[in-house]
Amino acid sequence: MRAQGFIVFSLIAAVWAARADEKLPVLKAGSEVYSNVTVTTVTATDIYFTYARGMANVKLNQLDPALQKHFGYNPKKASEVEQKQAAANTQYPPSSHQPAGTATPGR
């Protein structure tokens, strides 16, 4: 029983380590190619990273299947998260308030 617990802990630690501060020489997402990548955060839907020209994030569903698996992408979970975010966005739409002293072009 103790050995099983250790194995599970080791697998969790390995997945966590693969997500933060992992370095990749190249990351291809759709038609974009990023070089000298350091992964900073992985969520259910996105991967955030620094690369040779700055910082970026891409949707996990844009990665090739091997990298999706590597970063623990789950399409069902991602869809649930995106639906919750869309619902939250409708509850709290962006404010149309403009700070005092700003003009709207054409008015």
C-alpha positions in Angstrom: 0.0 0.0 0.0 2.8 2.4 0.8 4.6 1.6 -2.5 1.4 2.5 -4.4 1.2 5.8 -2.5 4.8 6.6 -3.4 4.2 5.7 -7.1 1.1 8.0 -7.2 3.0 10.8 -5.5 5.9 10.4 -7.9 3.6 10.6 -10.9 1.9 13.7 -9.6 5.3 15.3 -8.9 6.5 14.4 -12.5 3.4 16.0 -14.1 3.8 19.1 -11.9 7.5 19.4 -12.8 6.7 19.1 -16.5 4.4 22.1 -16.3 6.5 24.7 -14.5 9.8 26.0 -15.7 10.1 23.4 -18.4 12.4 24.4 -21.2 11.7 23.5 -24.9 13.9 24.4 -27.8 10.9 24.9 -30.0 7.1 25.0 -29.5 4.8 24.9 -32.5 1.2 26.0 -32.0 -0.9 26.1 -35.2 1.1 28.0 -37.7 3.2 29.8 -35.0 6.7 28.6 -34.0 8.3 29.8 -30.8 11.9 29.2 -29.9 13.8 29.0 -26.6 10.6 28.4 -24.7 10.3 28.3 -20.9 6.9 27.2 -19.7 5.6 29.3 -16.8 2.1 28.0 -16.3 -0.3 25.4 -17.8 -4.0 25.6 -17.2 -6.9 23.4 -18.5 -7.0 25.5 -21.6 -3.7 27.3 -22.1 0.0 27.2 -21.8 1.8 30.4 -20.8 5.5 30.8 -21.5 8.4 33.1 -22.2 10.4 32.7 -25.5 13.2 34.3 -27.4 11.0 37.4 -28.4 9.0 37.9 -25.2 6.0 36.3 -23.5 3.0 34.5 -25.0 0.3 32.0 -24.4 -1.5 29.5 -26.7 -4.5 27.3 -26.4 -3.5 23.7 -25.6 -5.8 22.5 -28.4 -3.4 24.2 -30.9 -0.5 21.9 -29.9 0.2 18.6 -31.5 -1.3 15.6 -29.8 2.0 14.5 -28.2 2.4 17.9 -26.5 -1.3 18.0 -25.5 -0.8 14.7 -23.7 2.5 15.8 -22.2 0.8 18.9 -20.7 -2.3 16.9 -19.6 -4.8 18.4 -22.0 -8.3 17.1 -21.5 -10.8 18.4 -24.1 -13.8 17.8 -21.9 -12.3 19.7 -19.0 -11.1 22.5 -21.3 -14.6 22.9 -22.7 -16.1 23.0 -19.2 -13.6 25.7 -18.2 -14.3 27.8 -21.3 -18.1 27.5 -20.8 -17.7 28.7 -17.2 -15.6 31.6 -18.4 -18.1 32.5 -21.1 -20.9 32.5 -18.5 -18.9 34.7 -16.2 -18.2 37.1 -19.0 -21.9 37.5 -19.7 -22.5 38.3 -16.0 -19.8 40.9 -15.9 -19.5 42.5 -19.3 -16.7 45.0 -20.0 -17.5 48.5 -18.8 -18.4 51.0 -21.4 -17.4 53.8 -19.0 -14.7 56.1 -20.3 -12.5 58.1 -17.9 -13.3 61.8 -17.7 -11.6 63.9 -20.3 -11.4 61.3 -23.0 -13.1 62.0 -26.3 -14.7 59.5 -28.5 -13.5 59.9 -32.1 -16.1 61.2 -34.5 -18.3 62.9 -31.9 
